[in-house]
Amino acid sequence: MRTKAVKRKFGKGGRKCYRCGSSKGVIRKYRLFYCRRCFREVAQQIGFNKYS
Ligand SMILES: [Zn+2]
């Protein structure tokens, strides 16, 4: 029985930014899956003030 490894789950983490789909520097804080860039913008909208 041969099994082809076709379906592979994402390697490290497998987190993708909800917003732009980037998997680089995704932040999981607050259960929000955004990359650093988007997080910064979203954070302001949501109400996380002074994110630095
Ligand atoms: Zn993003």
mmCIF file of the protein (N, C-alpha, C, O) and its ligand, coordinates in Angstrom:
data_MODEL
# 
_entry.id   MODEL 
# 
loop_
_entity.id 
_entity.type 
_entity.pdbx_number_of_molecules 
1 polymer     1 
2 non-polymer 1 
# 
_entity_poly.entity_id                      1 
_entity_poly.type                           'polypeptide(L)' 
_entity_poly.nstd_linkage                   no 
_entity_poly.nstd_monomer                   no 
_entity_poly.pdbx_seq_one_letter_code       MRTKAVKRKFGKGGRKCYRCGSSKGVIRKYRLFYCRRCFREVAQQIGFNKYS 
_entity_poly.pdbx_seq_one_letter_code_can   MRTKAVKRKFGKGGRKCYRCGSSKGVIRKYRLFYCRRCFREVAQQIGFNKYS 
_entity_poly.pdbx_strand_id                 A 
# 
loop_
_entity_poly_seq.entity_id 
_entity_poly_seq.num 
_entity_poly_seq.mon_id 
_entity_poly_seq.hetero 
1 1  MET n 
1 2  ARG n 
1 3  THR n 
1 4  LYS n 
1 5  ALA n 
1 6  VAL n 
1 7  LYS n 
1 8  ARG n 
1 9  LYS n 
1 10 PHE n 
1 11 GLY n 
1 12 LYS n 
1 13 GLY n 
1 14 GLY n 
1 15 ARG n 
1 16 LYS n 
1 17 CYS n 
1 18 TYR n 
1 19 ARG n 
1 20 CYS n 
1 21 GLY n 
1 22 SER n 
1 23 SER n 
1 24 LYS n 
1 25 GLY n 
1 26 VAL n 
1 27 ILE n 
1 28 ARG n 
1 29 LYS n 
1 30 TYR n 
1 31 ARG n 
1 32 LEU n 
1 33 PHE n 
1 34 TYR n 
1 35 CYS n 
1 36 ARG n 
1 37 ARG n 
1 38 CYS n 
1 39 PHE n 
1 40 ARG n 
1 41 GLU n 
1 42 VAL n 
1 43 ALA n 
1 44 GLN n 
1 45 GLN n 
1 46 ILE n 
1 47 GLY n 
1 48 PHE n 
1 49 ASN n 
1 50 LYS n 
1 51 TYR n 
1 52 SER n 
# 
loop_
_struct_asym.id 
_struct_asym.entity_id 
A 1 
B 2 
# 
loop_
_chem_comp.id 
_chem_comp.type 
_chem_comp.mon_nstd_flag 
ALA 'L-peptide linking' y 
ARG 'L-peptide linking' y 
ASN 'L-peptide linking' y 
CYS 'L-peptide linking' y 
GLN 'L-peptide linking' y 
GLU 'L-peptide linking' y 
GLY 'peptide linking'   y 
ILE 'L-peptide linking' y 
LEU 'L-peptide linking' y 
LYS 'L-peptide linking' y 
MET 'L-peptide linking' y 
PHE 'L-peptide linking' y 
SER 'L-peptide linking' y 
THR 'L-peptide linking' y 
TYR 'L-peptide linking' y 
VAL 'L-peptide linking' y 
ZN  non-polymer         . 
# 
_pdbx_entity_nonpoly.entity_id   2 
_pdbx_entity_nonpoly.name        ? 
_pdbx_entity_nonpoly.comp_id     ZN 
# 
_pdbx_nonpoly_scheme.asym_id         B 
_pdbx_nonpoly_scheme.entity_id       2 
_pdbx_nonpoly_scheme.mon_id          ZN 
_pdbx_nonpoly_scheme.ndb_seq_num     1 
_pdbx_nonpoly_scheme.pdb_seq_num     101 
_pdbx_nonpoly_scheme.auth_seq_num    101 
_pdbx_nonpoly_scheme.pdb_mon_id      ZN 
_pdbx_nonpoly_scheme.auth_mon_id     ZN 
_pdbx_nonpoly_scheme.pdb_strand_id   A 
_pdbx_nonpoly_scheme.pdb_ins_code    . 
# 
loop_
_atom_site.group_PDB 
_atom_site.id 
_atom_site.type_symbol 
_atom_site.label_atom_id 
_atom_site.label_alt_id 
_atom_site.label_comp_id 
_atom_site.label_asym_id 
_atom_site.label_entity_id 
_atom_site.label_seq_id 
_atom_site.pdbx_PDB_ins_code 
_atom_site.Cartn_x 
_atom_site.Cartn_y 
_atom_site.Cartn_z 
_atom_site.occupancy 
_atom_site.B_iso_or_equiv 
_atom_site.pdbx_formal_charge 
_atom_site.auth_seq_id 
_atom_site.auth_comp_id 
_atom_site.auth_asym_id 
_atom_site.auth_atom_id 
_atom_site.pdbx_PDB_model_num 
ATOM   1   N  N  . MET A 1 1  ? 0.842   -1.198 0.000  1.00 0.00 ? 1   MET A N  1 
ATOM   2   C  CA . MET A 1 1  ? 0.000   0.000  0.000  1.00 0.00 ? 1   MET A CA 1 
ATOM   3   C  C  . MET A 1 1  ? 0.876   1.247  0.000  1.00 0.00 ? 1   MET A C  1 
ATOM   4   O  O  . MET A 1 1  ? 1.668   1.496  0.909  1.00 0.00 ? 1   MET A O  1 
ATOM   5   N  N  . ARG A 1 2  ? 0.695   1.995  -1.044 1.00 0.00 ? 2   ARG A N  1 
ATOM   6   C  CA . ARG A 1 2  ? 1.522   3.202  -1.133 1.00 0.00 ? 2   ARG A CA 1 
ATOM   7   C  C  . ARG A 1 2  ? 0.710   4.433  -0.739 1.00 0.00 ? 2   ARG A C  1 
ATOM   8   O  O  . ARG A 1 2  ? -0.455  4.589  -1.105 1.00 0.00 ? 2   ARG A O  1 
ATOM   9   N  N  . THR A 1 3  ? 1.334   5.241  -0.029 1.00 0.00 ? 3   THR A N  1 
ATOM   10  C  CA . THR A 1 3  ? 0.646   6.462  0.399  1.00 0.00 ? 3   THR A CA 1 
ATOM   11  C  C  . THR A 1 3  ? 1.438   7.671  -0.084 1.00 0.00 ? 3   THR A C  1 
ATOM   12  O  O  . THR A 1 3  ? 2.604   7.873  0.257  1.00 0.00 ? 3   THR A O  1 
ATOM   13  N  N  . LYS A 1 4  ? 0.776   8.426  -0.856 1.00 0.00 ? 4   LYS A N  1 
ATOM   14  C  CA . LYS A 1 4  ? 1.446   9.635  -1.330 1.00 0.00 ? 4   LYS A CA 1 
ATOM   15  C  C  . LYS A 1 4  ? 1.204   10.787 -0.363 1.00 0.00 ? 4   LYS A C  1 
ATOM   16  O  O  . LYS A 1 4  ? 0.075   11.062 0.042  1.00 0.00 ? 4   LYS A O  1 
ATOM   17  N  N  . ALA A 1 5  ? 2.250   11.422 -0.024 1.00 0.00 ? 5   ALA A N  1 
ATOM   18  C  CA . ALA A 1 5  ? 2.118   12.552 0.895  1.00 0.00 ? 5   ALA A CA 1 
ATOM   19  C  C  . ALA A 1 5  ? 1.711   13.790 0.110  1.00 0.00 ? 5   ALA A C  1 
ATOM   20  O  O  . ALA A 1 5  ? 2.507   14.694 -0.141 1.00 0.00 ? 5   ALA A O  1 
ATOM   21  N  N  . VAL A 1 6  ? 0.486   13.791 -0.250 1.00 0.00 ? 6   VAL A N  1 
ATOM   22  C  CA . VAL A 1 6  ? 0.006   14.924 -1.033 1.00 0.00 ? 6   VAL A CA 1 
ATOM   23  C  C  . VAL A 1 6  ? -0.449  16.056 -0.132 1.00 0.00 ? 6   VAL A C  1 
ATOM   24  O  O  . VAL A 1 6  ? -0.042  17.212 -0.250 1.00 0.00 ? 6   VAL A O  1 
ATOM   25  N  N  . LYS A 1 7  ? -1.309  15.649 0.763  1.00 0.00 ? 7   LYS A N  1 
ATOM   26  C  CA . LYS A 1 7  ? -1.848  16.699 1.626  1.00 0.00 ? 7   LYS A CA 1 
ATOM   27  C  C  . LYS A 1 7  ? -0.938  16.908 2.824  1.00 0.00 ? 7   LYS A C  1 
ATOM   28  O  O  . LYS A 1 7  ? -0.847  16.071 3.722  1.00 0.00 ? 7   LYS A O  1 
ATOM   29  N  N  . ARG A 1 8  ? -0.306  17.991 2.808  1.00 0.00 ? 8   ARG A N  1 
ATOM   30  C  CA . ARG A 1 8  ? 0.578   18.302 3.925  1.00 0.00 ? 8   ARG A CA 1 
ATOM   31  C  C  . ARG A 1 8  ? 0.042   19.495 4.687  1.00 0.00 ? 8   ARG A C  1 
ATOM   32  O  O  . ARG A 1 8  ? -0.341  20.518 4.119  1.00 0.00 ? 8   ARG A O  1 
ATOM   33  N  N  . LYS A 1 9  ? 0.031   19.327 5.936  1.00 0.00 ? 9   LYS A N  1 
ATOM   34  C  CA . LYS A 1 9  ? -0.378  20.483 6.735  1.00 0.00 ? 9   LYS A CA 1 
ATOM   35  C  C  . LYS A 1 9  ? 0.758   21.490 6.735  1.00 0.00 ? 9   LYS A C  1 
ATOM   36  O  O  . LYS A 1 9  ? 1.901   21.184 6.393  1.00 0.00 ? 9   LYS A O  1 
ATOM   37  N  N  . PHE A 1 10 ? 0.418   22.642 7.113  1.00 0.00 ? 10  PHE A N  1 
ATOM   38  C  CA . PHE A 1 10 ? 1.419   23.676 7.138  1.00 0.00 ? 10  PHE A CA 1 
ATOM   39  C  C  . PHE A 1 10 ? 2.544   23.299 8.092  1.00 0.00 ? 10  PHE A C  1 
ATOM   40  O  O  . PHE A 1 10 ? 2.324   22.702 9.146  1.00 0.00 ? 10  PHE A O  1 
ATOM   41  N  N  . GLY A 1 11 ? 3.707   23.652 7.703  1.00 0.00 ? 11  GLY A N  1 
ATOM   42  C  CA . GLY A 1 11 ? 4.866   23.299 8.513  1.00 0.00 ? 11  GLY A CA 1 
ATOM   43  C  C  . GLY A 1 11 ? 4.870   24.002 9.851  1.00 0.00 ? 11  GLY A C  1 
ATOM   44  O  O  . GLY A 1 11 ? 4.158   23.604 10.772 1.00 0.00 ? 11  GLY A O  1 
ATOM   45  N  N  . LYS A 1 12 ? 5.639   25.004 9.954  1.00 0.00 ? 12  LYS A N  1 
ATOM   46  C  CA . LYS A 1 12 ? 5.745   25.681 11.239 1.00 0.00 ? 12  LYS A CA 1 
ATOM   47  C  C  . LYS A 1 12 ? 4.503   26.517 11.491 1.00 0.00 ? 12  LYS A C  1 
ATOM   48  O  O  . LYS A 1 12 ? 4.226   27.484 10.781 1.00 0.00 ? 12  LYS A O  1 
ATOM   49  N  N  . GLY A 1 13 ? 3.786   26.133 12.487 1.00 0.00 ? 13  GLY A N  1 
ATOM   50  C  CA . GLY A 1 13 ? 2.640   26.949 12.866 1.00 0.00 ? 13  GLY A CA 1 
ATOM   51  C  C  . GLY A 1 13 ? 1.516   26.869 11.871 1.00 0.00 ? 13  GLY A C  1 
ATOM   52  O  O  . GLY A 1 13 ? 0.397   26.485 12.209 1.00 0.00 ? 13  GLY A O  1 
ATOM   53  N  N  . GLY A 1 14 ? 1.811   27.228 10.655 1.00 0.00 ? 14  GLY A N  1 
ATOM   54  C  CA . GLY A 1 14 ? 0.768   27.216 9.651  1.00 0.00 ? 14  GLY A CA 1 
ATOM   55  C  C  . GLY A 1 14 ? -0.200  28.365 9.850  1.00 0.00 ? 14  GLY A C  1 
ATOM   56  O  O  . GLY A 1 14 ? -1.371  28.283 9.482  1.00 0.00 ? 14  GLY A O  1 
ATOM   57  N  N  . ARG A 1 15 ? 0.292   29.405 10.421 1.00 0.00 ? 15  ARG A N  1 
ATOM   58  C  CA . ARG A 1 15 ? -0.576  30.558 10.649 1.00 0.00 ? 15  ARG A CA 1 
ATOM   59  C  C  . ARG A 1 15 ? -0.475  31.497 9.478  1.00 0.00 ? 15  ARG A C  1 
ATOM   60  O  O  . ARG A 1 15 ? 0.599   31.776 8.946  1.00 0.00 ? 15  ARG A O  1 
ATOM   61  N  N  . LYS A 1 16 ? -1.614  31.961 9.111  1.00 0.00 ? 16  LYS A N  1 
ATOM   62  C  CA . LYS A 1 16 ? -1.615  32.951 8.029  1.00 0.00 ? 16  LYS A CA 1 
ATOM   63  C  C  . LYS A 1 16 ? -2.380  34.184 8.464  1.00 0.00 ? 16  LYS A C  1 
ATOM   64  O  O  . LYS A 1 16 ? -3.347  34.129 9.223  1.00 0.00 ? 16  LYS A O  1 
ATOM   65  N  N  . CYS A 1 17 ? -1.916  35.252 7.964  1.00 0.00 ? 17  CYS A N  1 
ATOM   66  C  CA . CYS A 1 17 ? -2.580  36.499 8.291  1.00 0.00 ? 17  CYS A CA 1 
ATOM   67  C  C  . CYS A 1 17 ? -3.977  36.511 7.688  1.00 0.00 ? 17  CYS A C  1 
ATOM   68  O  O  . CYS A 1 17 ? -4.153  36.254 6.497  1.00 0.00 ? 17  CYS A O  1 
ATOM   69  N  N  . TYR A 1 18 ? -4.933  36.799 8.490  1.00 0.00 ? 18  TYR A N  1 
ATOM   70  C  CA . TYR A 1 18 ? -6.309  36.857 8.003  1.00 0.00 ? 18  TYR A CA 1 
ATOM   71  C  C  . TYR A 1 18 ? -6.454  37.893 6.912  1.00 0.00 ? 18  TYR A C  1 
ATOM   72  O  O  . TYR A 1 18 ? -7.244  37.746 5.979  1.00 0.00 ? 18  TYR A O  1 
ATOM   73  N  N  . ARG A 1 19 ? -5.700  38.903 7.052  1.00 0.00 ? 19  ARG A N  1 
ATOM   74  C  CA . ARG A 1 19 ? -5.899  40.064 6.208  1.00 0.00 ? 19  ARG A CA 1 
ATOM   75  C  C  . ARG A 1 19 ? -5.195  39.921 4.862  1.00 0.00 ? 19  ARG A C  1 
ATOM   76  O  O  . ARG A 1 19 ? -5.821  40.023 3.807  1.00 0.00 ? 19  ARG A O  1 
ATOM   77  N  N  . CYS A 1 20 ? -3.920  39.691 4.912  1.00 0.00 ? 20  CYS A N  1 
ATOM   78  C  CA . CYS A 1 20 ? -3.170  39.690 3.658  1.00 0.00 ? 20  CYS A CA 1 
ATOM   79  C  C  . CYS A 1 20 ? -2.701  38.289 3.277  1.00 0.00 ? 20  CYS A C  1 
ATOM   80  O  O  . CYS A 1 20 ? -2.195  38.077 2.175  1.00 0.00 ? 20  CYS A O  1 
ATOM   81  N  N  . GLY A 1 21 ? -2.869  37.347 4.180  1.00 0.00 ? 21  GLY A N  1 
ATOM   82  C  CA . GLY A 1 21 ? -2.518  35.978 3.841  1.00 0.00 ? 21  GLY A CA 1 
ATOM   83  C  C  . GLY A 1 21 ? -1.053  35.664 4.008  1.00 0.00 ? 21  GLY A C  1 
ATOM   84  O  O  . GLY A 1 21 ? -0.604  34.559 3.701  1.00 0.00 ? 21  GLY A O  1 
ATOM   85  N  N  . SER A 1 22 ? -0.331  36.610 4.480  1.00 0.00 ? 22  SER A N  1 
ATOM   86  C  CA . SER A 1 22 ? 1.090   36.372 4.684  1.00 0.00 ? 22  SER A CA 1 
ATOM   87  C  C  . SER A 1 22 ? 1.319   35.469 5.878  1.00 0.00 ? 22  SER A C  1 
ATOM   88  O  O  . SER A 1 22 ? 0.579   35.519 6.860  1.00 0.00 ? 22  SER A O  1 
ATOM   89  N  N  . SER A 1 23 ? 2.326   34.660 5.790  1.00 0.00 ? 23  SER A N  1 
ATOM   90  C  CA . SER A 1 23 ? 2.615   33.756 6.901  1.00 0.00 ? 23  SER A CA 1 
ATOM   91  C  C  . SER A 1 23 ? 3.869   34.201 7.635  1.00 0.00 ? 23  SER A C  1 
ATOM   92  O  O  . SER A 1 23 ? 4.411   33.495 8.486  1.00 0.00 ? 23  SER A O  1 
ATOM   93  N  N  . LYS A 1 24 ? 4.298   35.374 7.282  1.00 0.00 ? 24  LYS A N  1 
ATOM   94  C  CA . LYS A 1 24 ? 5.511   35.880 7.918  1.00 0.00 ? 24  LYS A CA 1 
ATOM   95  C  C  . LYS A 1 24 ? 5.169   36.738 9.122  1.00 0.00 ? 24  LYS A C  1 
ATOM   96  O  O  . LYS A 1 24 ? 4.345   37.649 9.049  1.00 0.00 ? 24  LYS A O  1 
ATOM   97  N  N  . GLY A 1 25 ? 5.799   36.436 10.191 1.00 0.00 ? 25  GLY A N  1 
ATOM   98  C  CA . GLY A 1 25 ? 5.629   37.264 11.378 1.00 0.00 ? 25  GLY A CA 1 
ATOM   99  C  C  . GLY A 1 25 ? 4.198   37.384 11.824 1.00 0.00 ? 25  GLY A C  1 
ATOM   100 O  O  . GLY A 1 25 ? 3.741   38.464 12.197 1.00 0.00 ? 25  GLY A O  1 
ATOM   101 N  N  . VAL A 1 26 ? 3.494   36.280 11.787 1.00 0.00 ? 26  VAL A N  1 
ATOM   102 C  CA . VAL A 1 26 ? 2.100   36.325 12.207 1.00 0.00 ? 26  VAL A CA 1 
ATOM   103 C  C  . VAL A 1 26 ? 2.014   36.324 13.733 1.00 0.00 ? 26  VAL A C  1 
ATOM   104 O  O  . VAL A 1 26 ? 2.681   35.552 14.423 1.00 0.00 ? 26  VAL A O  1 
ATOM   105 N  N  . ILE A 1 27 ? 1.206   37.178 14.201 1.00 0.00 ? 27  ILE A N  1 
ATOM   106 C  CA . ILE A 1 27 ? 1.046   37.299 15.648 1.00 0.00 ? 27  ILE A CA 1 
ATOM   107 C  C  . ILE A 1 27 ? -0.229  36.599 16.085 1.00 0.00 ? 27  ILE A C  1 
ATOM   108 O  O  . ILE A 1 27 ? -1.293  36.771 15.490 1.00 0.00 ? 27  ILE A O  1 
ATOM   109 N  N  . ARG A 1 28 ? -0.097  35.824 17.114 1.00 0.00 ? 28  ARG A N  1 
ATOM   110 C  CA . ARG A 1 28 ? -1.266  35.093 17.593 1.00 0.00 ? 28  ARG A CA 1 
ATOM   111 C  C  . ARG A 1 28 ? -1.877  35.733 18.827 1.00 0.00 ? 28  ARG A C  1 
ATOM   112 O  O  . ARG A 1 28 ? -2.830  35.212 19.406 1.00 0.00 ? 28  ARG A O  1 
ATOM   113 N  N  . LYS A 1 29 ? -1.351  36.800 19.198 1.00 0.00 ? 29  LYS A N  1 
ATOM   114 C  CA . LYS A 1 29 ? -1.840  37.426 20.425 1.00 0.00 ? 29  LYS A CA 1 
ATOM   115 C  C  . LYS A 1 29 ? -3.309  37.767 20.315 1.00 0.00 ? 29  LYS A C  1 
ATOM   116 O  O  . LYS A 1 29 ? -3.810  38.115 19.246 1.00 0.00 ? 29  LYS A O  1 
ATOM   117 N  N  . TYR A 1 30 ? -3.967  37.664 21.406 1.00 0.00 ? 30  TYR A N  1 
ATOM   118 C  CA . TYR A 1 30 ? -5.382  38.037 21.459 1.00 0.00 ? 30  TYR A CA 1 
ATOM   119 C  C  . TYR A 1 30 ? -6.219  37.229 20.479 1.00 0.00 ? 30  TYR A C  1 
ATOM   120 O  O  . TYR A 1 30 ? -7.306  37.641 20.073 1.00 0.00 ? 30  TYR A O  1 
ATOM   121 N  N  . ARG A 1 31 ? -5.688  36.071 20.111 1.00 0.00 ? 31  ARG A N  1 
ATOM   122 C  CA . ARG A 1 31 ? -6.401  35.216 19.170 1.00 0.00 ? 31  ARG A CA 1 
ATOM   123 C  C  . ARG A 1 31 ? -6.634  35.902 17.840 1.00 0.00 ? 31  ARG A C  1 
ATOM   124 O  O  . ARG A 1 31 ? -7.575  35.584 17.113 1.00 0.00 ? 31  ARG A O  1 
ATOM   125 N  N  . LEU A 1 32 ? -5.806  36.801 17.551 1.00 0.00 ? 32  LEU A N  1 
ATOM   126 C  CA . LEU A 1 32 ? -5.918  37.451 16.251 1.00 0.00 ? 32  LEU A CA 1 
ATOM   127 C  C  . LEU A 1 32 ? -4.752  36.971 15.414 1.00 0.00 ? 32  LEU A C  1 
ATOM   128 O  O  . LEU A 1 32 ? -3.596  37.011 15.835 1.00 0.00 ? 32  LEU A O  1 
ATOM   129 N  N  . PHE A 1 33 ? -5.075  36.531 14.257 1.00 0.00 ? 33  PHE A N  1 
ATOM   130 C  CA . PHE A 1 33 ? -4.008  36.035 13.405 1.00 0.00 ? 33  PHE A CA 1 
ATOM   131 C  C  . PHE A 1 33 ? -3.688  37.053 12.323 1.00 0.00 ? 33  PHE A C  1 
ATOM   132 O  O  . PHE A 1 33 ? -4.205  37.008 11.207 1.00 0.00 ? 33  PHE A O  1 
ATOM   133 N  N  . TYR A 1 34 ? -2.844  37.938 12.693 1.00 0.00 ? 34  TYR A N  1 
ATOM   134 C  CA . TYR A 1 34 ? -2.436  38.948 11.734 1.00 0.00 ? 34  TYR A CA 1 
ATOM   135 C  C  . TYR A 1 34 ? -0.926  39.034 11.700 1.00 0.00 ? 34  TYR A C  1 
ATOM   136 O  O  . TYR A 1 34 ? -0.243  38.773 12.691 1.00 0.00 ? 34  TYR A O  1 
ATOM   137 N  N  . CYS A 1 35 ? -0.434  39.395 10.564 1.00 0.00 ? 35  CYS A N  1 
ATOM   138 C  CA . CYS A 1 35 ? 0.995   39.610 10.498 1.00 0.00 ? 35  CYS A CA 1 
ATOM   139 C  C  . CYS A 1 35 ? 1.311   40.934 11.188 1.00 0.00 ? 35  CYS A C  1 
ATOM   140 O  O  . CYS A 1 35 ? 0.416   41.703 11.539 1.00 0.00 ? 35  CYS A O  1 
ATOM   141 N  N  . ARG A 1 36 ? 2.548   41.166 11.364 1.00 0.00 ? 36  ARG A N  1 
ATOM   142 C  CA . ARG A 1 36 ? 2.946   42.365 12.118 1.00 0.00 ? 36  ARG A CA 1 
ATOM   143 C  C  . ARG A 1 36 ? 2.349   43.628 11.532 1.00 0.00 ? 36  ARG A C  1 
ATOM   144 O  O  . ARG A 1 36 ? 1.842   44.496 12.243 1.00 0.00 ? 36  ARG A O  1 
ATOM   145 N  N  . ARG A 1 37 ? 2.426   43.700 10.240 1.00 0.00 ? 37  ARG A N  1 
ATOM   146 C  CA . ARG A 1 37 ? 1.911   44.914 9.594  1.00 0.00 ? 37  ARG A CA 1 
ATOM   147 C  C  . ARG A 1 37 ? 0.425   45.101 9.850  1.00 0.00 ? 37  ARG A C  1 
ATOM   148 O  O  . ARG A 1 37 ? -0.019  46.139 10.341 1.00 0.00 ? 37  ARG A O  1 
ATOM   149 N  N  . CYS A 1 38 ? -0.324  44.075 9.505  1.00 0.00 ? 38  CYS A N  1 
ATOM   150 C  CA . CYS A 1 38 ? -1.770  44.175 9.623  1.00 0.00 ? 38  CYS A CA 1 
ATOM   151 C  C  . CYS A 1 38 ? -2.170  44.335 11.079 1.00 0.00 ? 38  CYS A C  1 
ATOM   152 O  O  . CYS A 1 38 ? -3.097  45.079 11.399 1.00 0.00 ? 38  CYS A O  1 
ATOM   153 N  N  . PHE A 1 39 ? -1.484  43.650 11.936 1.00 0.00 ? 39  PHE A N  1 
ATOM   154 C  CA . PHE A 1 39 ? -1.813  43.743 13.347 1.00 0.00 ? 39  PHE A CA 1 
ATOM   155 C  C  . PHE A 1 39 ? -1.747  45.180 13.822 1.00 0.00 ? 39  PHE A C  1 
ATOM   156 O  O  . PHE A 1 39 ? -2.585  45.654 14.589 1.00 0.00 ? 39  PHE A O  1 
ATOM   157 N  N  . ARG A 1 40 ? -0.755  45.826 13.355 1.00 0.00 ? 40  ARG A N  1 
ATOM   158 C  CA . ARG A 1 40 ? -0.577  47.211 13.779 1.00 0.00 ? 40  ARG A CA 1 
ATOM   159 C  C  . ARG A 1 40 ? -1.771  48.060 13.354 1.00 0.00 ? 40  ARG A C  1 
ATOM   160 O  O  . ARG A 1 40 ? -2.274  48.885 14.116 1.00 0.00 ? 40  ARG A O  1 
ATOM   161 N  N  . GLU A 1 41 ? -2.200  47.838 12.142 1.00 0.00 ? 41  GLU A N  1 
ATOM   162 C  CA . GLU A 1 41 ? -3.333  48.620 11.645 1.00 0.00 ? 41  GLU A CA 1 
ATOM   163 C  C  . GLU A 1 41 ? -4.619  48.198 12.334 1.00 0.00 ? 41  GLU A C  1 
ATOM   164 O  O  . GLU A 1 41 ? -5.406  49.029 12.789 1.00 0.00 ? 41  GLU A O  1 
ATOM   165 N  N  . VAL A 1 42 ? -4.806  46.921 12.398 1.00 0.00 ? 42  VAL A N  1 
ATOM   166 C  CA . VAL A 1 42 ? -6.027  46.406 13.005 1.00 0.00 ? 42  VAL A CA 1 
ATOM   167 C  C  . VAL A 1 42 ? -6.106  46.786 14.471 1.00 0.00 ? 42  VAL A C  1 
ATOM   168 O  O  . VAL A 1 42 ? -7.170  47.126 14.989 1.00 0.00 ? 42  VAL A O  1 
ATOM   169 N  N  . ALA A 1 43 ? -4.986  46.723 15.111 1.00 0.00 ? 43  ALA A N  1 
ATOM   170 C  CA . ALA A 1 43 ? -4.945  47.035 16.531 1.00 0.00 ? 43  ALA A CA 1 
ATOM   171 C  C  . ALA A 1 43 ? -5.484  48.434 16.787 1.00 0.00 ? 43  ALA A C  1 
ATOM   172 O  O  . ALA A 1 43 ? -6.191  48.677 17.765 1.00 0.00 ? 43  ALA A O  1 
ATOM   173 N  N  . GLN A 1 44 ? -5.149  49.310 15.925 1.00 0.00 ? 44  GLN A N  1 
ATOM   174 C  CA . GLN A 1 44 ? -5.613  50.682 16.097 1.00 0.00 ? 44  GLN A CA 1 
ATOM   175 C  C  . GLN A 1 44 ? -7.125  50.758 15.929 1.00 0.00 ? 44  GLN A C  1 
ATOM   176 O  O  . GLN A 1 44 ? -7.818  51.487 16.639 1.00 0.00 ? 44  GLN A O  1 
ATOM   177 N  N  . GLN A 1 45 ? -7.602  49.999 14.988 1.00 0.00 ? 45  GLN A N  1 
ATOM   178 C  CA . GLN A 1 45 ? -9.042  50.030 14.727 1.00 0.00 ? 45  GLN A CA 1 
ATOM   179 C  C  . GLN A 1 45 ? -9.800  49.417 15.893 1.00 0.00 ? 45  GLN A C  1 
ATOM   180 O  O  . GLN A 1 45 ? -10.840 49.924 16.314 1.00 0.00 ? 45  GLN A O  1 
ATOM   181 N  N  . ILE A 1 46 ? -9.274  48.341 16.396 1.00 0.00 ? 46  ILE A N  1 
ATOM   182 C  CA . ILE A 1 46 ? -9.964  47.649 17.476 1.00 0.00 ? 46  ILE A CA 1 
ATOM   183 C  C  . ILE A 1 46 ? -9.892  48.443 18.768 1.00 0.00 ? 46  ILE A C  1 
ATOM   184 O  O  . ILE A 1 46 ? -10.834 48.466 19.560 1.00 0.00 ? 46  ILE A O  1 
ATOM   185 N  N  . GLY A 1 47 ? -8.789  49.073 18.954 1.00 0.00 ? 47  GLY A N  1 
ATOM   186 C  CA . GLY A 1 47 ? -8.694  49.868 20.163 1.00 0.00 ? 47  GLY A CA 1 
ATOM   187 C  C  . GLY A 1 47 ? -7.427  49.637 20.967 1.00 0.00 ? 47  GLY A C  1 
ATOM   188 O  O  . GLY A 1 47 ? -7.286  50.136 22.084 1.00 0.00 ? 47  GLY A O  1 
ATOM   189 N  N  . PHE A 1 48 ? -6.530  48.894 20.403 1.00 0.00 ? 48  PHE A N  1 
ATOM   190 C  CA . PHE A 1 48 ? -5.256  48.735 21.076 1.00 0.00 ? 48  PHE A CA 1 
ATOM   191 C  C  . PHE A 1 48 ? -4.424  49.970 20.831 1.00 0.00 ? 48  PHE A C  1 
ATOM   192 O  O  . PHE A 1 48 ? -3.795  50.131 19.786 1.00 0.00 ? 48  PHE A O  1 
ATOM   193 N  N  . ASN A 1 49 ? -4.439  50.796 21.777 1.00 0.00 ? 49  ASN A N  1 
ATOM   194 C  CA . ASN A 1 49 ? -3.742  52.062 21.590 1.00 0.00 ? 49  ASN A CA 1 
ATOM   195 C  C  . ASN A 1 49 ? -2.253  51.922 21.824 1.00 0.00 ? 49  ASN A C  1 
ATOM   196 O  O  . ASN A 1 49 ? -1.794  51.063 22.577 1.00 0.00 ? 49  ASN A O  1 
ATOM   197 N  N  . LYS A 1 50 ? -1.539  52.762 21.181 1.00 0.00 ? 50  LYS A N  1 
ATOM   198 C  CA . LYS A 1 50 ? -0.110  52.859 21.411 1.00 0.00 ? 50  LYS A CA 1 
ATOM   199 C  C  . LYS A 1 50 ? 0.589   51.526 21.303 1.00 0.00 ? 50  LYS A C  1 
ATOM   200 O  O  . LYS A 1 50 ? 1.275   51.092 22.228 1.00 0.00 ? 50  LYS A O  1 
ATOM   201 N  N  . TYR A 1 51 ? 0.415   50.897 20.201 1.00 0.00 ? 51  TYR A N  1 
ATOM   202 C  CA . TYR A 1 51 ? 1.138   49.650 19.995 1.00 0.00 ? 51  TYR A CA 1 
ATOM   203 C  C  . TYR A 1 51 ? 2.513   49.953 19.477 1.00 0.00 ? 51  TYR A C  1 
ATOM   204 O  O  . TYR A 1 51 ? 2.663   50.414 18.345 1.00 0.00 ? 51  TYR A O  1 
ATOM   205 N  N  . SER A 1 52 ? 3.494   49.711 20.259 1.00 0.00 ? 52  SER A N  1 
ATOM   206 C  CA . SER A 1 52 ? 4.837   50.017 19.809 1.00 0.00 ? 52  SER A CA 1 
ATOM   207 C  C  . SER A 1 52 ? 5.814   48.953 20.224 1.00 0.00 ? 52  SER A C  1 
ATOM   208 O  O  . SER A 1 52 ? 7.003   49.056 19.922 1.00 0.00 ? 52  SER A O  1 
HETATM 209 ZN ZN . ZN  B 2 .  ? -1.154  40.789 7.080  1.00 0.00 2 101 ZN  A ZN 1 
# 
